[in-house]
Amino acid sequence: MELADRAVGFLLSLISLSIFTYYTFWVIILPFVESDNFIHNYFLPQEYAILIPVCAGVVLLCFLCMFIGFVMLKFKKKKA
Amino acid sequence: MKHVLKIFSLLLVISALWIGLLQASILPQSHTWLLPIYFIVSLGCYGLLMVGVGLMRFPTCPQEALLLQQDIAEAKGFLKQSGVDVGCK
């Protein structure tokens, strides 16, 4: 049991670290590198650096609102 | 209310710093525009990291679990003797 927990925890921290380094590279270091360096092939264009977090935030907000509404409806139906 | 006021004042200070950085042009302008989004993403990342690390270091205490099971069995036997109906499992 605790091995599964440790594996999930390890996976989560790995994902978060990789996202953090990729995003740091993308936003802070890449603008200072020359345009025709090979490293630019590994990163999407810079507009996506803003689009992807904003889209993810909007999706998260929608999901939260739907969840709250769903729970409220279920509670009201059970009370009545 | 006081905690909310503290959070609001912190947000105000950070946005004032950001606008000041924009006006003073210490860093290049395109960099400064991306700073708030970068901080929000890194904050989310930090939260996820703390959750992962907490999951990895969660203690399970196997001896205490065993003692607890023994306690439960003993209590069930005692209560059944005294006539109380222990219906759970």
Backbone of each chain as nested JSON, in Angstrom:
{
  "chains": [
    {"id": "A", "residues": [
      {"number": 1, "name": "MET", "atoms": {"N": [0.82, -1.21, 0.0], "CA": [0.0, 0.0, 0.0], "C": [0.848, 1.251, 0.0]}},
      {"number": 2, "name": "GLU", "atoms": {"N": [1.835, 1.284, 0.892], "CA": [2.586, 2.532, 0.958], "C": [3.501, 2.673, -0.259]}},
      {"number": 3, "name": "LEU", "atoms": {"N": [3.83, 1.552, -0.904], "CA": [4.636, 1.654, -2.117], "C": [3.877, 2.377, -3.214]}},
      {"number": 4, "name": "ALA", "atoms": {"N": [2.564, 2.072, -3.336], "CA": [1.753, 2.772, -4.338], "C": [1.701, 4.262, -4.025]}},
      {"number": 5, "name": "ASP", "atoms": {"N": [1.532, 4.592, -2.723], "CA": [1.522, 6.0, -2.324], "C": [2.827, 6.683, -2.692]}},
      {"number": 6, "name": "ARG", "atoms": {"N": [3.954, 5.992, -2.363], "CA": [5.25, 6.611, -2.644], "C": [5.438, 6.797, -4.139]}},
      {"number": 7, "name": "ALA", "atoms": {"N": [4.96, 5.801, -4.933], "CA": [5.118, 5.916, -6.395], "C": [4.331, 7.104, -6.924]}},
      {"number": 8, "name": "VAL", "atoms": {"N": [3.081, 7.261, -6.435], "CA": [2.253, 8.389, -6.895], "C": [2.894, 9.711, -6.5]}},
      {"number": 9, "name": "GLY", "atoms": {"N": [3.416, 9.779, -5.252], "CA": [4.054, 11.008, -4.803], "C": [5.276, 11.339, -5.634]}},
      {"number": 10, "name": "PHE", "atoms": {"N": [6.064, 10.307, -5.944], "CA": [7.249, 10.525, -6.753], "C": [6.881, 11.017, -8.14]}},
      {"number": 11, "name": "LEU", "atoms": {"N": [5.836, 10.401, -8.739], "CA": [5.391, 10.812, -10.075], "C": [4.938, 12.262, -10.076]}},
      {"number": 12, "name": "LEU", "atoms": {"N": [4.157, 12.641, -9.035], "CA": [3.673, 14.021, -8.948], "C": [4.824, 15.005, -8.875]}},
      {"number": 13, "name": "SER", "atoms": {"N": [5.813, 14.727, -7.995], "CA": [6.917, 15.678, -7.851], "C": [7.744, 15.745, -9.128]}},
      {"number": 14, "name": "LEU", "atoms": {"N": [7.895, 14.598, -9.821], "CA": [8.632, 14.604, -11.084], "C": [7.94, 15.479, -12.121]}},
      {"number": 15, "name": "ILE", "atoms": {"N": [6.592, 15.3, -12.217], "CA": [5.823, 16.098, -13.184], "C": [5.962, 17.577, -12.878]}},
      {"number": 16, "name": "SER", "atoms": {"N": [5.839, 17.929, -11.583], "CA": [5.88, 19.348, -11.236], "C": [7.263, 19.943, -11.519]}},
      {"number": 17, "name": "LEU", "atoms": {"N": [8.325, 19.182, -11.209], "CA": [9.671, 19.7, -11.471], "C": [9.92, 19.878, -12.961]}},
      {"number": 18, "name": "SER", "atoms": {"N": [9.465, 18.894, -13.765], "CA": [9.711, 19.007, -15.203], "C": [8.952, 20.191, -15.788]}},
      {"number": 19, "name": "ILE", "atoms": {"N": [7.675, 20.378, -15.319], "CA": [6.903, 21.524, -15.817], "C": [7.596, 22.82, -15.437]}},
      {"number": 20, "name": "PHE", "atoms": {"N": [8.13, 22.864, -14.188], "CA": [8.761, 24.091, -13.738], "C": [9.999, 24.415, -14.556]}},
      {"number": 21, "name": "THR", "atoms": {"N": [10.883, 23.417, -14.799], "CA": [12.102, 23.704, -15.558], "C": [11.776, 24.069, -16.994]}},
      {"number": 22, "name": "TYR", "atoms": {"N": [10.842, 23.332, -17.628], "CA": [10.485, 23.64, -19.011], "C": [9.953, 25.052, -19.125]}},
      {"number": 23, "name": "TYR", "atoms": {"N": [9.043, 25.425, -18.185], "CA": [8.449, 26.746, -18.269], "C": [9.474, 27.828, -17.993]}},
      {"number": 24, "name": "THR", "atoms": {"N": [10.391, 27.593, -17.009], "CA": [11.437, 28.583, -16.736], "C": [12.3, 28.812, -17.963]}},
      {"number": 25, "name": "PHE", "atoms": {"N": [12.74, 27.702, -18.594], "CA": [13.527, 27.816, -19.815], "C": [12.801, 28.636, -20.868]}},
      {"number": 26, "name": "TRP", "atoms": {"N": [11.522, 28.279, -21.064], "CA": [10.719, 28.88, -22.118], "C": [10.61, 30.391, -21.954]}},
      {"number": 27, "name": "VAL", "atoms": {"N": [10.236, 30.814, -20.7], "CA": [9.881, 32.216, -20.501], "C": [11.116, 33.072, -20.252]}},
      {"number": 28, "name": "ILE", "atoms": {"N": [12.084, 32.549, -19.49], "CA": [13.154, 33.448, -19.029], "C": [14.411, 33.313, -19.869]}},
      {"number": 29, "name": "ILE", "atoms": {"N": [14.819, 32.06, -20.184], "CA": [16.132, 31.922, -20.8], "C": [16.053, 32.067, -22.309]}},
      {"number": 30, "name": "LEU", "atoms": {"N": [14.973, 31.525, -22.919], "CA": [14.91, 31.476, -24.381], "C": [14.968, 32.836, -25.069]}},
      {"number": 31, "name": "PRO", "atoms": {"N": [14.327, 33.909, -24.55], "CA": [14.43, 35.201, -25.257], "C": [15.843, 35.726, -25.358]}},
      {"number": 32, "name": "PHE", "atoms": {"N": [16.75, 35.242, -24.477], "CA": [18.107, 35.756, -24.536], "C": [19.004, 34.956, -25.465]}},
      {"number": 33, "name": "VAL", "atoms": {"N": [18.458, 33.865, -26.061], "CA": [19.246, 33.044, -26.965], "C": [19.01, 33.535, -28.384]}},
      {"number": 34, "name": "GLU", "atoms": {"N": [20.037, 33.4, -29.286], "CA": [19.855, 33.921, -30.652], "C": [18.803, 33.116, -31.391]}},
      {"number": 35, "name": "SER", "atoms": {"N": [18.219, 33.733, -32.438], "CA": [17.06, 33.161, -33.115], "C": [17.353, 31.839, -33.807]}},
      {"number": 36, "name": "ASP", "atoms": {"N": [18.577, 31.639, -34.301], "CA": [18.79, 30.459, -35.144], "C": [19.533, 29.36, -34.408]}},
      {"number": 37, "name": "ASN", "atoms": {"N": [19.438, 29.373, -33.049], "CA": [20.029, 28.3, -32.273], "C": [19.183, 27.039, -32.426]}},
      {"number": 38, "name": "PHE", "atoms": {"N": [19.82, 25.845, -32.248], "CA": [19.07, 24.6, -32.456], "C": [18.061, 24.362, -31.367]}},
      {"number": 39, "name": "ILE", "atoms": {"N": [18.258, 25.017, -30.177], "CA": [17.415, 24.706, -29.015], "C": [15.981, 25.17, -29.24]}},
      {"number": 40, "name": "HIS", "atoms": {"N": [15.801, 26.154, -30.183], "CA": [14.447, 26.656, -30.414], "C": [13.532, 25.593, -31.007]}},
      {"number": 41, "name": "ASN", "atoms": {"N": [14.124, 24.52, -31.614], "CA": [13.272, 23.473, -32.185], "C": [12.54, 22.701, -31.107]}},
      {"number": 42, "name": "TYR", "atoms": {"N": [13.087, 22.708, -29.854], "CA": [12.45, 21.912, -28.821], "C": [11.349, 22.654, -28.099]}},
      {"number": 43, "name": "PHE", "atoms": {"N": [11.185, 23.949, -28.366], "CA": [10.17, 24.724, -27.654], "C": [9.169, 25.28, -28.64]}},
      {"number": 44, "name": "LEU", "atoms": {"N": [7.876, 25.304, -28.234], "CA": [6.832, 25.883, -29.074], "C": [7.03, 27.392, -29.156]}},
      {"number": 45, "name": "PRO", "atoms": {"N": [6.337, 28.051, -30.113], "CA": [6.438, 29.516, -30.177], "C": [5.998, 30.18, -28.881]}},
      {"number": 46, "name": "GLN", "atoms": {"N": [6.485, 31.403, -28.666], "CA": [6.308, 32.023, -27.358], "C": [4.868, 32.362, -27.015]}},
      {"number": 47, "name": "GLU", "atoms": {"N": [3.982, 32.481, -28.047], "CA": [2.591, 32.825, -27.7], "C": [1.964, 31.716, -26.88]}},
      {"number": 48, "name": "TYR", "atoms": {"N": [2.397, 30.45, -27.152], "CA": [1.796, 29.343, -26.415], "C": [2.162, 29.376, -24.952]}},
      {"number": 49, "name": "ALA", "atoms": {"N": [3.274, 30.089, -24.594], "CA": [3.664, 30.166, -23.185], "C": [2.624, 30.911, -22.376]}},
      {"number": 50, "name": "ILE", "atoms": {"N": [1.846, 31.779, -23.024], "CA": [0.775, 32.466, -22.308], "C": [-0.532, 31.709, -22.471]}},
      {"number": 51, "name": "LEU", "atoms": {"N": [-0.774, 31.183, -23.716], "CA": [-2.056, 30.553, -24.002], "C": [-2.302, 29.339, -23.129]}},
      {"number": 52, "name": "ILE", "atoms": {"N": [-1.297, 28.459, -23.009], "CA": [-1.526, 27.183, -22.324], "C": [-1.868, 27.377, -20.852]}},
      {"number": 53, "name": "PRO", "atoms": {"N": [-1.138, 28.182, -20.047], "CA": [-1.567, 28.347, -18.653], "C": [-2.932, 29.0, -18.521]}},
      {"number": 54, "name": "VAL", "atoms": {"N": [-3.223, 30.004, -19.417], "CA": [-4.528, 30.667, -19.308], "C": [-5.644, 29.687, -19.612]}},
      {"number": 55, "name": "CYS", "atoms": {"N": [-5.47, 28.869, -20.679], "CA": [-6.493, 27.87, -21.01], "C": [-6.67, 26.88, -19.873]}},
      {"number": 56, "name": "ALA", "atoms": {"N": [-5.535, 26.419, -19.309], "CA": [-5.626, 25.463, -18.203], "C": [-6.353, 26.082, -17.015]}},
      {"number": 57, "name": "GLY", "atoms": {"N": [-6.078, 27.363, -16.726], "CA": [-6.765, 28.023, -15.625], "C": [-8.259, 28.136, -15.857]}},
      {"number": 58, "name": "VAL", "atoms": {"N": [-8.635, 28.476, -17.103], "CA": [-10.06, 28.61, -17.413], "C": [-10.759, 27.264, -17.294]}},
      {"number": 59, "name": "VAL", "atoms": {"N": [-10.098, 26.2, -17.793], "CA": [-10.695, 24.864, -17.698], "C": [-10.864, 24.466, -16.242]}},
      {"number": 60, "name": "LEU", "atoms": {"N": [-9.846, 24.765, -15.419], "CA": [-9.931, 24.436, -13.993], "C": [-11.081, 25.164, -13.33]}},
      {"number": 61, "name": "LEU", "atoms": {"N": [-11.226, 26.471, -13.652], "CA": [-12.312, 27.253, -13.068], "C": [-13.676, 26.684, -13.453]}},
      {"number": 62, "name": "CYS", "atoms": {"N": [-13.844, 26.349, -14.75], "CA": [-15.104, 25.764, -15.205], "C": [-15.392, 24.463, -14.478]}},
      {"number": 63, "name": "PHE", "atoms": {"N": [-14.364, 23.628, -14.348], "CA": [-14.549, 22.352, -13.675], "C": [-14.973, 22.538, -12.231]}},
      {"number": 64, "name": "LEU", "atoms": {"N": [-14.319, 23.499, -11.531], "CA": [-14.68, 23.775, -10.15], "C": [-16.132, 24.233, -10.042]}},
      {"number": 65, "name": "CYS", "atoms": {"N": [-16.539, 25.187, -10.907], "CA": [-17.916, 25.688, -10.848], "C": [-18.907, 24.56, -11.104]}},
      {"number": 66, "name": "MET", "atoms": {"N": [-18.625, 23.711, -12.101], "CA": [-19.533, 22.6, -12.401], "C": [-19.631, 21.662, -11.212]}},
      {"number": 67, "name": "PHE", "atoms": {"N": [-18.492, 21.37, -10.58], "CA": [-18.498, 20.463, -9.45], "C": [-19.325, 21.019, -8.3]}},
      {"number": 68, "name": "ILE", "atoms": {"N": [-19.111, 22.334, -7.999], "CA": [-19.869, 22.948, -6.911], "C": [-21.359, 22.921, -7.219]}},
      {"number": 69, "name": "GLY", "atoms": {"N": [-21.737, 23.273, -8.473], "CA": [-23.138, 23.247, -8.842], "C": [-23.733, 21.86, -8.736]}},
      {"number": 70, "name": "PHE", "atoms": {"N": [-22.993, 20.873, -9.167], "CA": [-23.46, 19.485, -9.117], "C": [-23.722, 19.043, -7.684]}},
      {"number": 71, "name": "VAL", "atoms": {"N": [-22.764, 19.342, -6.791], "CA": [-22.924, 18.943, -5.393], "C": [-24.101, 19.668, -4.762]}},
      {"number": 72, "name": "MET", "atoms": {"N": [-24.26, 20.964, -5.09], "CA": [-25.386, 21.714, -4.522], "C": [-26.711, 21.137, -4.98]}},
      {"number": 73, "name": "LEU", "atoms": {"N": [-26.808, 20.771, -6.275], "CA": [-28.056, 20.209, -6.788], "C": [-28.358, 18.891, -6.102]}},
      {"number": 74, "name": "LYS", "atoms": {"N": [-27.338, 18.045, -5.962], "CA": [-27.563, 16.739, -5.345], "C": [-28.022, 16.89, -3.897]}},
      {"number": 75, "name": "PHE", "atoms": {"N": [-27.417, 17.853, -3.178], "CA": [-27.78, 18.057, -1.786], "C": [-29.218, 18.557, -1.674]}},
      {"number": 76, "name": "LYS", "atoms": {"N": [-29.594, 19.487, -2.608], "CA": [-30.949, 20.029, -2.54], "C": [-31.968, 18.928, -2.832]}},
      {"number": 77, "name": "LYS", "atoms": {"N": [-31.642, 18.027, -3.791], "CA": [-32.597, 16.979, -4.14], "C": [-32.739, 16.008, -2.987]}},
      {"number": 78, "name": "LYS", "atoms": {"N": [-31.652, 15.754, -2.264], "CA": [-31.736, 14.79, -1.17], "C": [-32.531, 15.359, -0.008]}},
      {"number": 79, "name": "LYS", "atoms": {"N": [-32.441, 16.716, 0.177], "CA": [-33.153, 17.313, 1.302], "C": [-34.649, 17.335, 1.034]}},
      {"number": 80, "name": "ALA", "atoms": {"N": [-35.052, 17.497, -0.208], "CA": [-36.475, 17.627, -0.539], "C": [-37.149, 16.286, -0.718]}}
    ]},
    {"id": "B", "residues": [
      {"number": 1, "name": "MET", "atoms": {"N": [-11.704, 38.969, 8.95], "CA": [-11.481, 40.074, 8.021], "C": [-10.005, 40.436, 7.936]}},
      {"number": 2, "name": "LYS", "atoms": {"N": [-9.291, 40.313, 9.04], "CA": [-7.919, 40.824, 9.049], "C": [-7.033, 40.034, 8.101]}},
      {"number": 3, "name": "HIS", "atoms": {"N": [-7.27, 38.706, 8.013], "CA": [-6.44, 37.903, 7.126], "C": [-6.65, 38.291, 5.677]}},
      {"number": 4, "name": "VAL", "atoms": {"N": [-7.925, 38.563, 5.333], "CA": [-8.221, 38.986, 3.963], "C": [-7.524, 40.3, 3.66]}},
      {"number": 5, "name": "LEU", "atoms": {"N": [-7.52, 41.223, 4.658], "CA": [-6.861, 42.509, 4.443], "C": [-5.368, 42.32, 4.2]}},
      {"number": 6, "name": "LYS", "atoms": {"N": [-4.771, 41.374, 4.967], "CA": [-3.34, 41.129, 4.774], "C": [-3.05, 40.618, 3.369]}},
      {"number": 7, "name": "ILE", "atoms": {"N": [-3.884, 39.669, 2.916], "CA": [-3.675, 39.114, 1.572], "C": [-3.828, 40.194, 0.513]}},
      {"number": 8, "name": "PHE", "atoms": {"N": [-4.862, 41.05, 0.693], "CA": [-5.094, 42.118, -0.277], "C": [-3.916, 43.088, -0.338]}},
      {"number": 9, "name": "SER", "atoms": {"N": [-3.39, 43.455, 0.852], "CA": [-2.281, 44.408, 0.856], "C": [-1.052, 43.794, 0.193]}},
      {"number": 10, "name": "LEU", "atoms": {"N": [-0.838, 42.47, 0.409], "CA": [0.286, 41.799, -0.246], "C": [0.142, 41.847, -1.762]}},
      {"number": 11, "name": "LEU", "atoms": {"N": [-1.087, 41.543, -2.235], "CA": [-1.349, 41.596, -3.68], "C": [-1.109, 42.999, -4.229]}},
      {"number": 12, "name": "LEU", "atoms": {"N": [-1.549, 44.004, -3.465], "CA": [-1.373, 45.386, -3.911], "C": [0.108, 45.744, -4.036]}},
      {"number": 13, "name": "VAL", "atoms": {"N": [0.898, 45.311, -3.028], "CA": [2.334, 45.623, -3.067], "C": [2.987, 44.966, -4.276]}},
      {"number": 14, "name": "ILE", "atoms": {"N": [2.603, 43.698, -4.524], "CA": [3.227, 42.992, -5.651], "C": [2.866, 43.636, -6.972]}},
      {"number": 15, "name": "SER", "atoms": {"N": [1.583, 44.058, -7.133], "CA": [1.202, 44.688, -8.399], "C": [1.869, 46.053, -8.546]}},
      {"number": 16, "name": "ALA", "atoms": {"N": [2.054, 46.773, -7.42], "CA": [2.749, 48.061, -7.505], "C": [4.194, 47.854, -7.949]}},
      {"number": 17, "name": "LEU", "atoms": {"N": [4.831, 46.815, -7.382], "CA": [6.199, 46.494, -7.789], "C": [6.271, 46.187, -9.277]}},
      {"number": 18, "name": "TRP", "atoms": {"N": [5.262, 45.426, -9.758], "CA": [5.276, 45.02, -11.164], "C": [5.111, 46.227, -12.08]}},
      {"number": 19, "name": "ILE", "atoms": {"N": [4.182, 47.144, -11.705], "CA": [3.965, 48.336, -12.536], "C": [5.205, 49.223, -12.501]}},
      {"number": 20, "name": "GLY", "atoms": {"N": [5.834, 49.319, -11.31], "CA": [7.065, 50.095, -11.222], "C": [8.158, 49.529, -12.101]}},
      {"number": 21, "name": "LEU", "atoms": {"N": [8.251, 48.17, -12.107], "CA": [9.247, 47.523, -12.954], "C": [8.974, 47.802, -14.421]}},
      {"number": 22, "name": "LEU", "atoms": {"N": [7.678, 47.831, -14.789], "CA": [7.305, 48.133, -16.167], "C": [7.754, 49.537, -16.557]}},
      {"number": 23, "name": "GLN", "atoms": {"N": [7.494, 50.504, -15.653], "CA": [7.79, 51.891, -15.987], "C": [9.287, 52.145, -16.038]}},
      {"number": 24, "name": "ALA", "atoms": {"N": [10.024, 51.53, -15.068], "CA": [11.445, 51.867, -14.975], "C": [12.263, 51.208, -16.068]}},
      {"number": 25, "name": "SER", "atoms": {"N": [11.717, 50.134, -16.68], "CA": [12.391, 49.462, -17.806], "C": [13.769, 48.966, -17.425]}},
      {"number": 26, "name": "ILE", "atoms": {"N": [13.861, 48.338, -16.24], "CA": [15.147, 47.738, -15.869], "C": [15.361, 46.484, -16.716]}},
      {"number": 27, "name": "LEU", "atoms": {"N": [14.313, 45.6, -16.758], "CA": [14.374, 44.423, -17.623], "C": [13.714, 44.784, -18.946]}},
      {"number": 28, "name": "PRO", "atoms": {"N": [13.953, 43.981, -20.017], "CA": [13.245, 44.264, -21.265], "C": [11.734, 44.118, -21.088]}},
      {"number": 29, "name": "GLN", "atoms": {"N": [10.97, 44.933, -21.837], "CA": [9.524, 45.052, -21.598], "C": [8.786, 43.73, -21.778]}},
      {"number": 30, "name": "SER", "atoms": {"N": [9.141, 42.983, -22.827], "CA": [8.417, 41.728, -23.079], "C": [8.591, 40.768, -21.908]}},
      {"number": 31, "name": "HIS", "atoms": {"N": [9.769, 40.783, -21.276], "CA": [9.99, 39.951, -20.096], "C": [9.061, 40.332, -18.964]}},
      {"number": 32, "name": "THR", "atoms": {"N": [8.937, 41.646, -18.729], "CA": [8.166, 42.093, -17.58], "C": [6.688, 41.744, -17.729]}},
      {"number": 33, "name": "TRP", "atoms": {"N": [6.19, 41.715, -19.005], "CA": [4.778, 41.388, -19.185], "C": [4.501, 39.943, -18.821]}},
      {"number": 34, "name": "LEU", "atoms": {"N": [5.492, 39.059, -19.0], "CA": [5.249, 37.64, -18.729], "C": [5.427, 37.275, -17.274]}},
      {"number": 35, "name": "LEU", "atoms": {"N": [5.963, 38.203, -16.444], "CA": [6.286, 37.841, -15.062], "C": [5.109, 37.34, -14.219]}},
      {"number": 36, "name": "PRO", "atoms": {"N": [3.916, 37.981, -14.205], "CA": [2.845, 37.472, -13.329], "C": [2.43, 36.048, -13.669]}},
      {"number": 37, "name": "ILE", "atoms": {"N": [2.273, 35.762, -14.977], "CA": [1.884, 34.404, -15.361], "C": [2.934, 33.408, -14.913]}},
      {"number": 38, "name": "TYR", "atoms": {"N": [4.212, 33.779, -15.044], "CA": [5.283, 32.884, -14.638], "C": [5.202, 32.585, -13.154]}},
      {"number": 39, "name": "PHE", "atoms": {"N": [4.9, 33.636, -12.345], "CA": [4.831, 33.403, -10.914], "C": [3.641, 32.533, -10.536]}},
      {"number": 40, "name": "ILE", "atoms": {"N": [2.496, 32.725, -11.227], "CA": [1.334, 31.895, -10.907], "C": [1.621, 30.438, -11.244]}},
      {"number": 41, "name": "VAL", "atoms": {"N": [2.234, 30.206, -12.422], "CA": [2.531, 28.822, -12.811], "C": [3.529, 28.201, -11.835]}},
      {"number": 42, "name": "SER", "atoms": {"N": [4.539, 28.976, -11.428], "CA": [5.521, 28.406, -10.512], "C": [4.908, 28.156, -9.143]}},
      {"number": 43, "name": "LEU", "atoms": {"N": [3.924, 28.988, -8.723], "CA": [3.239, 28.732, -7.458], "C": [2.451, 27.432, -7.514]}},
      {"number": 44, "name": "GLY", "atoms": {"N": [1.739, 27.205, -8.646], "CA": [1.01, 25.944, -8.791], "C": [1.951, 24.75, -8.756]}},
      {"number": 45, "name": "CYS", "atoms": {"N": [3.103, 24.903, -9.439], "CA": [4.105, 23.847, -9.459], "C": [4.621, 23.55, -8.062]}},
      {"number": 46, "name": "TYR", "atoms": {"N": [4.86, 24.605, -7.279], "CA": [5.361, 24.434, -5.923], "C": [4.351, 23.693, -5.073]}},
      {"number": 47, "name": "GLY", "atoms": {"N": [3.035, 24.043, -5.221], "CA": [2.006, 23.325, -4.472], "C": [1.996, 21.848, -4.808]}},
      {"number": 48, "name": "LEU", "atoms": {"N": [2.069, 21.534, -6.111], "CA": [2.092, 20.133, -6.543], "C": [3.305, 19.408, -5.986]}},
      {"number": 49, "name": "LEU", "atoms": {"N": [4.447, 20.089, -5.971], "CA": [5.661, 19.476, -5.432], "C": [5.505, 19.155, -3.953]}},
      {"number": 50, "name": "MET", "atoms": {"N": [4.905, 20.09, -3.182], "CA": [4.714, 19.85, -1.757], "C": [3.785, 18.669, -1.522]}},
      {"number": 51, "name": "VAL", "atoms": {"N": [2.721, 18.558, -2.366], "CA": [1.81, 17.419, -2.228], "C": [2.545, 16.115, -2.502]}},
      {"number": 52, "name": "GLY", "atoms": {"N": [3.368, 16.108, -3.585], "CA": [4.1, 14.887, -3.913], "C": [5.078, 14.491, -2.834]}},
      {"number": 53, "name": "VAL", "atoms": {"N": [5.811, 15.476, -2.296], "CA": [6.793, 15.189, -1.249], "C": [6.092, 14.71, 0.012]}},
      {"number": 54, "name": "GLY", "atoms": {"N": [4.952, 15.327, 0.369], "CA": [4.208, 14.886, 1.547], "C": [3.705, 13.46, 1.397]}},
      {"number": 55, "name": "LEU", "atoms": {"N": [3.237, 13.114, 0.188], "CA": [2.793, 11.743, -0.076], "C": [3.942, 10.76, 0.106]}},
      {"number": 56, "name": "MET", "atoms": {"N": [5.139, 11.161, -0.378], "CA": [6.273, 10.238, -0.311], "C": [6.716, 9.998, 1.118]}},
      {"number": 57, "name": "ARG", "atoms": {"N": [6.597, 11.033, 1.984], "CA": [7.124, 10.881, 3.327], "C": [6.051, 10.575, 4.347]}},
      {"number": 58, "name": "PHE", "atoms": {"N": [4.868, 10.067, 3.885], "CA": [3.797, 9.861, 4.853], "C": [4.108, 8.63, 5.691]}},
      {"number": 59, "name": "PRO", "atoms": {"N": [4.111, 8.7, 7.032], "CA": [4.443, 7.541, 7.866], "C": [3.217, 6.663, 8.066]}},
      {"number": 60, "name": "THR", "atoms": {"N": [3.381, 5.344, 8.041], "CA": [2.236, 4.448, 8.151], "C": [2.137, 3.771, 9.522]}},
      {"number": 61, "name": "CYS", "atoms": {"N": [3.211, 3.728, 10.31], "CA": [3.205, 3.145, 11.658], "C": [2.592, 1.754, 11.68]}},
      {"number": 62, "name": "PRO", "atoms": {"N": [3.253, 0.716, 11.179], "CA": [2.637, -0.615, 11.131], "C": [2.394, -1.215, 12.512]}},
      {"number": 63, "name": "GLN", "atoms": {"N": [3.303, -0.91, 13.498], "CA": [3.072, -1.495, 14.819], "C": [1.812, -0.953, 15.457]}},
      {"number": 64, "name": "GLU", "atoms": {"N": [1.615, 0.384, 15.322], "CA": [0.412, 0.971, 15.91], "C": [-0.838, 0.424, 15.24]}},
      {"number": 65, "name": "ALA", "atoms": {"N": [-0.76, 0.158, 13.919], "CA": [-1.927, -0.409, 13.235], "C": [-2.272, -1.775, 13.811]}},
      {"number": 66, "name": "LEU", "atoms": {"N": [-1.248, -2.595, 14.065], "CA": [-1.48, -3.921, 14.642], "C": [-2.106, -3.812, 16.02]}},
      {"number": 67, "name": "LEU", "atoms": {"N": [-1.539, -2.923, 16.872], "CA": [-2.077, -2.74, 18.217], "C": [-3.531, -2.284, 18.156]}},
      {"number": 68, "name": "LEU", "atoms": {"N": [-3.82, -1.408, 17.19], "CA": [-5.194, -0.918, 17.047], "C": [-6.146, -2.047, 16.701]}},
      {"number": 69, "name": "GLN", "atoms": {"N": [-5.728, -2.934, 15.783], "CA": [-6.586, -4.067, 15.433], "C": [-6.838, -4.949, 16.634]}},
      {"number": 70, "name": "GLN", "atoms": {"N": [-5.775, -5.176, 17.446], "CA": [-5.953, -5.99, 18.652], "C": [-6.939, -5.336, 19.602]}},
      {"number": 71, "name": "ASP", "atoms": {"N": [-6.794, -3.99, 19.757], "CA": [-7.71, -3.267, 20.64], "C": [-9.154, -3.413, 20.175]}},
      {"number": 72, "name": "ILE", "atoms": {"N": [-9.343, -3.318, 18.851], "CA": [-10.703, -3.409, 18.314], "C": [-11.284, -4.79, 18.588]}},
      {"number": 73, "name": "ALA", "atoms": {"N": [-10.492, -5.858, 18.369], "CA": [-10.989, -7.219, 18.601], "C": [-11.343, -7.408, 20.071]}},
      {"number": 74, "name": "GLU", "atoms": {"N": [-10.461, -6.899, 20.951], "CA": [-10.71, -7.041, 22.383], "C": [-11.991, -6.319, 22.79]}},
      {"number": 75, "name": "ALA", "atoms": {"N": [-12.163, -5.084, 22.278], "CA": [-13.365, -4.313, 22.632], "C": [-14.619, -5.005, 22.123]}},
      {"number": 76, "name": "LYS", "atoms": {"N": [-14.541, -5.559, 20.908], "CA": [-15.717, -6.252, 20.355], "C": [-16.089, -7.443, 21.217]}},
      {"number": 77, "name": "GLY", "atoms": {"N": [-15.065, -8.253, 21.618], "CA": [-15.349, -9.409, 22.448], "C": [-15.986, -9.01, 23.759]}},
      {"number": 78, "name": "PHE", "atoms": {"N": [-15.452, -7.964, 24.398], "CA": [-15.953, -7.517, 25.685], "C": [-17.394, -7.038, 25.562]}},
      {"number": 79, "name": "LEU", "atoms": {"N": [-17.674, -6.273, 24.522], "CA": [-19.028, -5.732, 24.375], "C": [-20.021, -6.845, 24.067]}},
      {"number": 80, "name": "LYS", "atoms": {"N": [-19.609, -7.819, 23.237], "CA": [-20.521, -8.923, 22.906], "C": [-20.851, -9.723, 24.155]}},
      {"number": 81, "name": "GLN", "atoms": {"N": [-19.824, -9.865, 25.051], "CA": [-20.06, -10.541, 26.321], "C": [-21.114, -9.818, 27.14]}},
      {"number": 82, "name": "SER", "atoms": {"N": [-20.997, -8.48, 27.177], "CA": [-21.923, -7.707, 28.001], "C": [-23.287, -7.587, 27.35]}},
      {"number": 83, "name": "GLY", "atoms": {"N": [-23.456, -8.11, 26.16], "CA": [-24.789, -8.125, 25.576], "C": [-25.049, -7.021, 24.572]}},
      {"number": 84, "name": "VAL", "atoms": {"N": [-24.092, -6.1, 24.376], "CA": [-24.305, -5.027, 23.401], "C": [-24.131, -5.615, 21.996]}},
      {"number": 85, "name": "ASP", "atoms": {"N": [-25.012, -5.225, 21.104], "CA": [-24.979, -5.772, 19.746], "C": [-23.986, -5.002, 18.901]}},
      {"number": 86, "name": "VAL", "atoms": {"N": [-22.837, -5.652, 18.602], "CA": [-21.835, -4.982, 17.776], "C": [-22.073, -5.395, 16.328]}},
      {"number": 87, "name": "GLY", "atoms": {"N": [-22.904, -4.636, 15.622], "CA": [-23.364, -5.083, 14.32], "C": [-22.41, -4.854, 13.176]}},
      {"number": 88, "name": "CYS", "atoms": {"N": [-21.366, -4.029, 13.4], "CA": [-20.517, -3.633, 12.277], "C": [-19.529, -4.735, 11.934]}},
      {"number": 89, "name": "LYS", "atoms": {"N": [-19.716, -5.399, 10.825], "CA": [-18.825, -6.405, 10.259], "C": [-18.537, -7.518, 11.25]}}
    ]}
  ]
}
